[in-house]
Amino acid sequence: MMIEVLKSKIHRARITSTDINYEGSITIDEALAKKANIREFEKVDIYNITNGNRFTTYVIYGKKGEIQINGAAARLCLKDDLIIVVSYCMLDENELSNHKPVIVKLKN
């Protein structure tokens, strides 16, 4: 049996900007994304701590310090909102005991 579990989390990232006219996605500081083991174009869930909105998108790497919400999702967030970025993976029961998610907690 395959079980979906937490793979990576960036906790309390602050949105630096939004761009409603971009095709879609979340732009994340490349070094931060890599530290959290989140790959470019990987599917992620975004949980907005500030207003409770939740949505799914994909990651594109950005510049240092950048956390930008793009496309239609830009209507769900504002600059300076705090968010959680989460990715999941599928593991079989034999892999579960060795799995440790990567969690990056930011101080804002």
C-alpha positions, 0 to 999 in steps of 0.5 A, a space after each residue: 500500500 502507498 501512503 502520501 506523507 509530508 516530504 518538505 515544508 517551508 514554515 512562515 515564509 513572507 510573501 514579497 510580491 504578487 503578479 496576477 498577470 503571470 501564467 501561474 505558480 509560486 516563485 521561491 528563492 532558489 536556495 531556500 527551495 533547495 534547502 527544503 528539498 523542493 524541486 523546480 516545477 514540483 507540485 506544492 500546497 500553499 496554506 496562507 496563515 494570514 487569511 486561511 486560503 489554501 491552494 495548489 500550484 507548482 514551484 519556479 525558482 527565483 532570486 534571493 529572498 523572493 516569495 512571489 504568488 503568481 497568476 490567479 492565486 495572486 488573488 488569494 494572497 497579499 504582500 507580507 502575508 505569511 504562508 506555509 509551502 508543503 510538498 508530499 510524496 508517496 511511500 510504501 509501508 517499508 519506506 515509512 520507517 526511514 522517512 524524515 521530512 525536511 522542515 525549514 522554519 523561518 522567523 518573521 
